[in-house]
Amino acid sequence: MSRKLEETQPHTLKELLENYTVSTLRALADCLTFNPPSRKSELVSLFEENMINPENLQQLWKRLNNQQQAAVAEVVHSSSLQLDMSAYLAKYGRSPDWGPVDSYGSLKKHSLLWLFIYPIDGNGDRLPHYAIMPCDLKKQLREVVSPPRALELHTVDKPPDTVVHKNYEHDTNGEELKKTLEIPIILRMTEHDALHDIHAVLRLIDTGKVRVSAKSKKATTAVMRTVGTVLQRGDFYQADEQSNDWITAPGSIKTFAWPLIVQAAGLAIISGTKLELTREGKKALTAPAHQIIQRAWTSWLKTKLLDELNRVHTIKGQTGKGKRMMTLASGRRAIIKETLCACPTHRWFAFDEFSRFMRALGHRFSVTRALSTLYIQDSYYGNLLSLEGAEWDIVQKRYMLVFLFEYAATMGLIDVAYIHPSEARDDYHDVWILEDLDCLSRYDGLLWIRINGLGAWCLGLTEEYVPTPFEERKALKVLPNLEVVVVEPLPAGDVLFLELFAEQTSDYVWNIERTKLLEALEKGHSVDEILSFLETNSSSVLPHSVLELIRQMGERVSQLVDLGSARLIEVKDAVMAQLLVNDSRLKSLCMLAGEQHIVVLAGSEKAFRRVLRELGYGLSFGHRGS
């Protein structure tokens, strides 16, 4: 409920109770006496006597359970008279105890909480949607109620290495089988990348190579590929030029964002079909990178260039009438920024935990003033107004994912940990019309975030910019199942070497193949060379299974030695073959192969022929004897 709406509601206990029917008041009075009066005026007096009297009020307070006391404390020690139901649920994980309800949602019995917090519509038959505490009661309770427990954001030193996904398949008999997959999490420390990338993008624009649409101001697909070549470690996901499907190949995130960011900051403008640097943009070429990014971040918070929700292509209805109903993106960004400012720096926290924390703080926003204009797949069955929980889980959270992943992370304010978006989130799987979708956006894979030194300064959490120490991270993560995960971009030469013994199975995952490993060893690469490459680039000790496989393949290759080409000679008589290979001058030049064949190495062939002629024999060609 808005503050303006709250101000129009009854404030005192007596005013609130006057809105209730006698039957509701009698039901509530059961919490105070076994024989409540039947007249409304007497019932109101009964409540005032018990709830305003300090001694009686303290006794009633002690009878509340922990959930109810927490709900009362949240209102008493807030600046509002309203109990924020959504914030309470986000903070405590469950709704306060209003009393038992039947299968239709009707209250069977009122709990004591109804004596402290009252529905503003006077309806005491159902769980309240909006409920407030009378101001005179709140004043009395300040002397009784201790402040609620502090709100906490759960953080970790480092995100997990993998995330476990459970897939369900069916065997030939149609029975469901559960399959567990461990998906490696990719970590990207963005601060130092962004400090490099802002100058790189400005220099690229200065060469006249950045073409954009005059109408949308967005870069073309070809230009986004060009932008990717100048970024320090490329985009968050590898681009697949063969695919136009953003779900299977998430593609452009940073490369899409940078041309818009520099325009929003006033560093570049459109001239014809190309971007060109403004006077401020030319100055920025030699200015400290962190100062340029602070300017870009401040400008992006206010820009009208783009509504980030437009990047969630599965949510339809954002144009036409739907566009007119959208709220200002600047207001949404301000609320996300306000929540980031309440988070600790240099600590990792899950995106879903950030979402919970935002709701618990009461920092909420609306993307549209008419949710009914938005839909997914089908305007009737997929209308978001009809989908339970859609406004926050599907719309608001997707907006936050875009803003954080594509803009805050691209500008280097937050470090990110993520996976491929396919099957990354399950917050829409219980909606039947959406259950076949692999994901709702290319940003669904964002799992963890961390405010770094640049972010702390841009958010105003520190007075001076203190760079986050550069963390030298190993490029590879080698798993026991023989997968090699590329967590940091590899130099082209290292990619070529990895290709010698591993097969690429996805953007960032390679699999060590026995056959390719044998091929590499046959070509002269040694076991020590391969192990040294993996150990040097790996973030942890190589798993035993990987060491064992490589050493085993090395031993197997060493058991067979290629001595070069040889000539196979057939001898018609087995006795003669024995005589020839045992001759004192020939036995070092050839060997017996079976009973009637002699093998002569290519390097010994000339000497073998000379001795053979001295013995009175020669070689015939053209056909095999019968």
N, C-alpha and C positions, 0 to 999 in steps of 0.2 A: 504494500500500500504506500502511495506517495505521501510525502510530508504534507502537501497541500490537502489531500483527501483526509489525512489523519486529523488535521486541524478543524475539519467540519464535523467531526464525530463527537458524541457526548464524552465528557472527560471525567466527571465525578462518578463515584459508585452509585449514588442515587439516580443520576441521569441514565446510566447504563441499565440499571435494573428496571427502570420504567419502560424500557423497550421490550421486556420479557413478558410472556403470558403468565398467568397464575399457575397453570399446570407445570410450566418449565421452572418457575420459581420454587414451587413445592418440591419438584424433583431435586433441585439443587439444595434446598433446605434440609433434605434428608441427611446431608453431610454434617448438619449442625445440631439437629434435634430429632428425636424419635416421633414427635407429634407436632409437625409444623402447622402454623395457623393457615386459615383458608382465605383470608382477605389480603389483597395485594399490598395495601399500606402497612399491614402488620408484618408481612413477609419482608418488605424492604427494610423496615425497622430492625427486624431480626438480623439481617445481613449487616447493617450498619453497626449494630451493637457488637457483633462478633469480629467484624473485619477492621473496624477503626479502633477498637479498644486494644491498646498495646499488649496487655497480658493475654487476652484471648487470641490475638493475632499470632503471638509467639508460639502458643500451644498448637495452633493449627499448622503453622509453618513446620514444626517438628514432626507432624504426622505425614508430611509429604515424603514420597520416596526420592531417591537420588535424581532420577530423570526430571521429576516435577520441580524439585528444588533448583536444578540447573536452569530450567526454563524460566522460573521466576527470577533467578539471579541475572539472567541475560537481559531481561527487561528492566529490572531495577537499576542496573549499572550501565544502562545505555542512554543515549540522548533522546530516545523515542519511547512512546507508550506502547508501541506495537511489538508483539513477539514475531520476529522474522522466522517463519516456519522453515523456509529453504535454508537459511543460514544455520539454524539449529540442527537440521538434518545433516548438513554437510559437516558440522563440527563434531556432533556426537554419534553420528551413524544411524540414528533412528529418531522417529518422531516422539515428542513427549507423551506421557501416559494420560490420555483424556478419559480413559475408561474403556471397558469391553464393548465391541460392536458386533452386530449380527452379520449374516452373509450379505445383507443388502446395504451395509454401511451405516445402519442406524444404531445409535447408542443404546445399549441395554441398561447401563448404569453410569452416572456421572462420577468422575473422580474428584478428589479434593482440589485439583488444579483449576477447576471451573470457578472456585471461590476467589481465585487470585487473578485469573486472566479470562476475559469475557469476549465472546463473539460479538462483533459490532452490529450484526443484523438481528440479534435477539433470538436466533434459532438455536435452541438447545437440544435438538433431536439428532443432530449429526455432528461429525467432527468439524471443527471450525476451519475456515479457509483464512480469514483475517480475524485476529483477536488482539485486544488491547487491555492494558492494565489501567484502572482508574487513577487519575493523578493524585487524589487524596490517599489512596491505598499505597501507591508507590512511595509517597513521602513517608508514610508510617514504616514501610518495609526497609527503608534505607538504614534504620537503626537496628534491624534484625538480621538482614541478609548479607552474607559476605560476598565479595566479588566472585564471579565465575572463574573457572580455571582458564588459564591463558590459552589462546589458540596457537597451535603448533603446526609448522610445515615440516613434514618428515623428509630429511635429507640423508645422503650417503656420501662417502668419500669418492666412490667410483661406481658407475653403473655395472650391472652384471655383464659377463662376457657374451652370454647368449640369452635368448628368450625361448621358452618351451611352448610349442604349439601342438595342439591335439587335433588331428584330422580323422575323419570317419569315412571308411571305405566299405565296400560290400564284396564278399567273396562270391564264388560261382554259385553258391546256394542261396545267395541273397541275404546272408547274415552280416550284420554290421560288425566291422573290425575297427578298433581304435589304433591309430598310428601316431606315435609321438615324434615330433621333429624338434631338433635344437637348432635355432637360427642365430647365427653370429650377429652381434650388434656392432654397428660401425660408429666410431667416435670421431668427431671433427672438432678440433680446437680452432675457432674461427678468427680470433682476434688478429693474429699476425697475418693471416691470409687477407683479411679485409684491409689492413694497413697497406699491403702491397697492391691489392686489386683496385682500390679507388684511384690511385695514380695511373695504373695500367689502363683502366677503362677511359680515363680522361685523355691519355696519350693516344689511344686508339681512335677516339672521337676526333682528335686534332688532326689525324691523318685523312679524315673524310671518308672513313670506311663503315660508318654506322648509319645505315638507312633505317628509317622508321616510317610508319603510316602517319600521314598528316592528320587523319581523323582520330585514330585511337592512340597515337603517339607511342605505339608499341613497336619494338624491333621485329624485323622479319625473321623467319626461321633460319635462313642462311646467315644473317647477321648474328643471331644468338650463337650459332656454331663458331663464328669468328670471335665473338666475345669470350667464349669458352677457352680459346687457345691462349689468351693473354692472362687468364686467371691463374693464380699461383698453383692451385691444386685442382683446377677444373671445377665442375659443378658437383653438387652433392650426389647425384646419380650419373652414371655414364650414359651419354647420349647414344641411342641406337638409330642410325640414319635409315635403316631398313624398315623401321616400324613407325607407324602413325598412331599407334595405340598407347596413350599416356599411362594406361594401367599396367601393361606389360613392360613398357619402357618409360618410366616417370619423366625422364628428360629434363627440360629447362626449368630451373628454379632461380639460381643465382644469375644465370645468363639472361633470363627474362626480367629480373628485378633491377639490375644495375642501370640499364638505359633509362628506366622510369625514375629511379632514385636520383640520378644526376639532374634530370629535368625538374623534379620536384624541388631540388635544392637550389635551382637557379644557376646551375653550373653549365648547362647546355640548353640550347633552344633548337627548334626545327627551322632549317633553312632549305626550302624546297622539299626534297625527299630525304635529306640527311640531317644529322645532328651536328651542330657546330658549337664550340665553346663560347660562352659569354665572357665578358671582361673578368667576372669573378671566377669563371672556370679556368681562364688562363693564369690567374694569380694562384689558383689552387694547385697548379702543376708543380709549384715549388714550395707550397705551404706544408706544414706538418700534417701528416695523414690523419692523426687522431682529431685534429681540429676540423678538418673537412668532414669527417664522419659525424662529429657532433652536430655540425650544421645540417648535414643530410638527414640525420635522425630527427632533429627538431622540426625540420621542414616536412618530413614524411608524416609526422603526427597530425599535421594540419592539411595535407594535400587532398585535392579533389580529383587527381589524375586517375585514381583507380579505387574501386570498392573491392577490397580483397576477397570478398565472397564470390565475386565474378570468376575467380580462379577455381572454384568448386563447380565443375561443369555438370555434375550429376544433379545439382539443385536447380531446377527450372523455375520459370516465372519471375526472373529478376529483371526482365525488360518490360516495356509497355506500362501497364497499370502497376505491375509489381515494382518497377523502378521508382514510381512516384511514391510508393508506400515505404521504401527503404529509409532507415534512419541515417543520420550523418555518420560516416565512417570515423570522422575525427573524434566524436564522442565515445565510440567503442574503443578506439586506440588509447584514449586518455585513461579509461578504466583499466585496460590491460597494463598500461604503464604504471598506474597507481598500485596495482597488485604486485608487479615486479619490484617496485620500490619497497614493498613490505617483506620481500624475500631476502634471505641471507646471500651474500656473495661468495663465490669460489666454493660452493657446495652444490652437488647434483641433486635434483629432485625430479620425480616423474611428472610428465605432462598431466596425467590424470590427477595427481596429487595437487598440482598447481591449480587445476580446474576446481577441485574440492575446496582448496584454500581460498580461492576467489569467492566462491559462493558463501563460505563460512564468514568471510569478512563483510558480506553484504554488497560486494562490488559486482553488480550484475548489469547487463545491458541488453537491449533488444536490437536485433538486426533489422526487423521490419515492424511496422505498426499494424500489419495485417498478415498474420502467419498463413492465412487461407490462400494467399496469392502464390505461395511457394509449394512446389511438389517435386517428387522424384519418380521418374518413369511414367506415371499415369496421374493426370490432374485430378482424378476422382479417388482412386484407391490409394494413390501415393501422396495425397494432399497432407501436408505436414501438420495442419491444424487437427487432423483426425488421428495422428499418430502420437501415442502417449509418450511423453518425455522428449518429443522431437525438438522443441524449441531450444532446449539447452544441449542435449546430447548430439543432435544432428546439425543444428544450425550454428548456435553460438560456439560450440567447441570446434567445429570445422573452420569458423572464422578465425578463432585464436590460433589454430594450427597453421593457417596460411600466414597470418601476421608474424608469428614467431619464427617459423621456418624460412619463409621467403624473404622477410625484411629484417627482423631483428638479428637473425643468424647471418644473413648475407652481409649486413653492415658490421658484423663482428662483435655484437653486444653480448650474445649468448653462445656458448658452446653447445653442441647438440650430439645426441646419441640416437641412432635410428636404424631401421631395417627397411626392406622393400615394402611398399604400402599394401601389397596384396595380402589379405587375411591378417593384417596387423591389428585391426580393431574389431571388436564384436559388439559395439554399442548400438548396432542397428539390426543384428541378426534375428531378433525376435519379431521383426516386422516382416510378414510373409512376402510382401511384394518386393522387398529389398534383399531377401535372404540369398539370392543367387549372385549378388554383386560381390566381386572380390574386394572392393574398397569403395569409399565414397569420394576420395580425393587422392591426388598424388602426395599429399602431405600426411596421410594417415600413418605413415611409418615412423613419425617423430615420437620417441618414447621418453627421453630424458633431456633436461636442459640445465645449464649452469651459467649464472651471471659472472662474466670474467672482469678483468681490470678495466677494459675499455667500456664495458656495459655499466659498471659501477659509476664511472665518471660521467658518461652520457646521461645516466638516470639521475644524476645529482646526489649520489650516495657518498661520493668522495669529492673533496675540494680540488684536488689535483689528480691528473692522470698518472696512475702508477701501472706501468705495463705488467701484464701477467708474465712471469718467467717463462721463457720458451722451453717447452717440454719436448725433448727429442724423443719422438715416438717411433718404435719399430714399425715397419710397413706391413709385416705379415703376422698372422695368428695361425699357427699350425695345430689342427685338431686331431684327436686320436682316430677319428674315422677317415683319415687321410685327406681331409679337406684343408686347403690353404686359403685363408680369408685375407684379402688385401684391405687393410684398415687405413692405409695411407697410400697415396698415389706412388706408383713405382716408376723409376726411370725407364725409358724405352728399352735400354739394353738389358735391364733386369727382367722386363716382361718377356723378351725374346728368350732369355735363359730359362725362365719358368716354363715357357712353352715346350721346352725340350723334354720334360718329364711329367708335365701335368696338363690336364684338359680343362679349359674354362667352361664352367657349367652355368654361371650367371654373371651379373655385372662385377661382383667382387669375390666370387668364390671359384676356386680351381680345385680339381681333384687329382691327386697323384695316381697315375695309371701305371700298372705293372709293365704293359707292353711299351709305353713311351719311355719308361725308366730304363728298360732293357735296350731300347734303341739308342738312348743317350750314352749308355755305358759302352755299347758296341762301337759308337762313333769316336770313342776315346776319352769321353768325360769320365772322371774318376768318382768313386764313392765319396772321397774326402772333399772334392770340389762341390758336389751337390749338398753334402751335409754342411759345409762351411757357408754356402749361400743361404741355406735355411736358418742356420743358427745365428748368422750375422743380422739377418733381417727380422727374426722372430722376436716377439715380445715376451716369450717365456721359453722354458726348457722344452726341447722337442719331445713329443710323446714317445713312449717305448714302442708302440706299434709302428710309427713312422721310421724310427731308427732301425728296427728289426727288418722291415721290408726293404729298405735301401741297402742294408748290409747283406741281406739274403740274396737280393738280386745281383749284388757285386760278386758274391761268392759263386753264384751260378754262372755268371759270365766268365769268371776266371777259370772255370773247369773246362772250358772249350776255347782253344786258341786257334785263330785263323792263321795258317802258315802260308797262305797265298794260293795261287792257281796251281793246278796239277793236271797231268795228262794220264788218262786211264788207257792202259794197253791190254788187249785181250790176247791170251796165249792159248793155242788150240790144245796143247797137251799139258796136263797138270804137273807131270814129272818135269817137263822142260821149265815150267814156271818156277818150280822149286830150285832147279839148277841155276837159273839166271839170278834170282834174288840172293842166292847163297854164294855166288861167285865173289871172290875176294876183291875184284875191281868194281863190281856193280852194287854190292850190298849196302854201300853208304849212299848210293844215288837213288834207290827205289825201295819199295816195300810191297809185300804180297797183300792183295785185296781179294779175299775169297780163295778159291782153288785155282782159277784160271785167269786172274787179272793181276796186273802189276800197276802200281801208282808211282808216277815220277813227278816230283815238284818241278814247276816251270823253270826255276833257277838251275836245276840239275839236268835239264833235258838235253842240252848240247853235249855234255860229257857222257851222258847215258848212251846217246846215239853213236858217239865215236867208239866207245868200248864195245858196244853191240856189234858194230861192223868188224872190229878186230876179232871178234869171236865168230864171225862168218854169218851174222844175221842182220836183217834189215826190217823196217816197218812198212807195212802196206796201208793204203788209205782208201776211202770211197765207200766201203761196205763192210759189214761184219761177217765173219765166216760162219758157216753153218755148223 
